[in-house]
């Protein structure tokens, strides 16, 4: 397995204002390889850190923020990344930084993906980027599409409950279904149902850190092995995030791309 380490930031001495700003900031670790990006004001942006207390809107405040990022962020302008969408892999670079809510985001020069993909994984593959390996997976059999559709139809949206479905290639399964409460509480629990190629089902699991509820968003095959990864919108009290998960055993999906987080408190 490739281990891609981010470059060490310059860590130049900071003046008083920039140093104070740095004390309120946490950036991603140097060992982080996977990120999530979303469209922010029509530009694709990657979540790279968190800041408490915000940043002013004056030119002087923006200059202080820029100095702090240049000194402390492991991600810098011009760094190359690889954007993964359902259409395949695309090279991109960091053009700038900004603050949205409590998140520090790196703006990317890639065109936003199709509107159906609200969030997409982004990968650091070194500089210059390590080439992607050739696809090795075989096309999966679509299975009994009528039986799969009939099984999915057994899980309709009802009051106070939300259902989301993704069709794809997930080992022995051809669809993933989540059934979750619309209103989030500390006791909220979701069901995950996996649908086999013949329409039969079994329970599954989304192992997504401390996020118990999910809306399934899109599928993609990042490594070309014929098994789809999934992008999810994950929910918990006062916070939600977009993340990417992959199958880690025959019935479980585990997060591999750090979430693009929104905080409401």
N, C-alpha and C positions, 0 to 999 in steps of 0.2 A: 504494500500500500504506500502510495506517495505521501510524504509529509512535506507540506508547503508552508514555510515560515514566512510571515510578513517581515519586511525590512525593519531594522531598528530605527525608531524615529530620531531626529537630530538631538533632541533634549537640550537645546540651547538655553542659557539663562534667560529668565523672563523678568520684565519690570513688574512693579507692584500690582497694577491692574490685571495684567495677563496672568501673573502668578496666582492672584486671588481667584480668577476665573478657572484656572487649572485645578484648584482645590475643590471646585464644585463639579468637576467633570470626570467621567469614567469612560475610557475608550475600550474597544474590543482588544482581547489579548493577542500577543504576537503569534500565538499558535493557531489562531482561528483561520480556517480555510474557506468556509462556506458562509454566505450572507444571503439576505433577502432584499429585494428591491421592489419598490412600488412607484407609481406615477404621482409626483408632487408638483402641482402647478404646471402640468403638461410636460414635465421633465422626469426621466427615470432617476430615482434616488435610492441609495443603499444605506440602510441603518448601520451606523458605525460607532455609536456611543450615546451616552446619556448626560444631561446637564441639569442641575437644579438651579432654580432662580432665574433662568432665561438670560438673554443677551439683549442689550439695548439696540435701538434702531438708528442711532446716529452714526455718522461716518467714523467717528472716533471709536465707538463701541464695536463696530464691525472690524476695524483695524486691530483692536485688542483681541477679538475672537480669532482673526486670521493668524496673528502671531502665536497665540496659544496652540492652535491646531498644527501650525508648522513645526512647533517645538515638541509637542507631546503625542500627536496622533501617529500610530503605526502606518496609517494609510495617508498618502500624500497625493497632491495633484500630479497627473500624468501617469499614475500607476496603471498597469494593464490588468484587466479582469476578463473573465469569460462569462457571458450571459447565457443561461440555458432556458429555452422556451420549447413549446411543443413543436416548433419548426426546426429546432436544432440549436447548435452552439454558435454564438456570435461574439467576436472580440469587442471590447469596450474599454474606455479609459475614464479616470476621474478628472473632472473639469473644475470643480469648486466644492465648497462646503456651505451648509446653512443649518439653522436650527428650526425644527418644526415641532411645536409642543415642547416636550422634554427630551426629544431625540436630536442627536447630531447626525446629519445625513450627508453622504458624499454624492454629488450630482454626477451622472454618467452621460457620455456622449452618444450612447446607443439610442436608436429610435424606440419608443415605447412599444411593447408587444401588443398583440391583438387585444381588444377590449375585454374579451372573455377571460383573459389571464390577468387578474387584478394584481398578482404578485408573482415574482419569478426568482429562482435561485441564481446567485452570482458566485463564481468560484475564483479564488486566487490560485493561479498555476505557476507562479514564479515570474521572473523577468530575465530573458524572454519567456513567454508562457510555454510550459511543457505541452507537446502536441497531445490531442485526444487520441485514445486508442481506437482502433477500428471496431465497428460493431460486430458482436459475436453471437447475438441472440437470433433465434429462429422466429419467424412470424407466428403468433399464437393463433390457434383455432378459435374462431368467434363463438363456437359452441352452439347450443340450441337457443337461438336468439328469441324465439317465441316463449320458451320456458323461462328464460332469464327475465324478459319483459313482464311475464305474468307474476313472477316472484316479486319484482320491484313494485308492481302495482298493489301488492298487499300491504305496502307501507305508505299510505297517503298522509298528507298534512292534515292535522286535526287541530281544533282550538288548543292553544297553549303548548303545542308540540311542533317542532320543525324537522323535516326530513330532507336529507341531501343525498345525492347518488352520484357516483362516478363509475363509468364503465371503462374497462381496460384489461390489461394482462397482469394478473397478480398471482403468479404460480398456478395453482389449481383453480383459481377463482377468476370470474370475468366481471364482477361488479363489487363495489363497496357501498354500504348504506350506513348512514348515521341517523339516529333518532334521538333528539335532544329537547329538553324543555326550552321554551322561548324566554321565560323569565329566569334569570340566573340567581341562584341562592347558594349558600355554603353547602347545601345538601344535594345540589344538582348532579344527576348521573345520566350518562347517555348510553345507548345501546349501539354496538357496532355489529353489523351483519355482513358476512361475506357470502357471495352468491357463486356457486360452482357453475361450470360450463353446462351442466345438465339442469340447472335451475334450483337444485337443492342448496341448503344454507348451513352455515355454522357461525358461531359467535367469533368475533375478532377483537382486536385491541389496538388502540392508538396510544402509544407511549410517548406523550408530548409534554415532558417535564411536569409542571404543576397545572397545566391547562386541561380541565376535565371535559370540555364541550367543544364541538367542532362543526364547522360548515365545510363540506368538501368543495374545492374550487376547480382544480384542473389536474390533468395527468401528463407526464412526460417520461421519456426513457433517456436518462442522462448518460449512462454508461453503455448503452447499446446491447444490454444483455437480454433483452426481451421481456424484462419485468419492469412494470411502470413504477415510477415514483409518483407521489401525490403532493399537491399544494393544498394547504388547509388554512381556513380562518379560525383561529383558536380563541376561546373565551374563558375568562374567569372574572371574579368580582373586581370591578373598577379598572379592568385592563383587558385588551385583546391584542392579538398578534397574528401575522401571517408567517407561516413556516412551511418547510418541506420535509416530508417523511418518506422513508423507504422500508420495504419489507426486510425484517431481520430474522424472522423465522416463518414458518408456514402460515401463521395467522396474525402476526403482529407487525405493526408499522412503528418506526422509531424516528424521532426528529434527527436530521443531519444538517440542516441549514438553520442558522440562528435567525430568530424571528425579527420581523419589522414590527415594533411594538408601539401601541397607542395607550397612553395612560389617561384616566378620567378623574383622578383625585388630586 
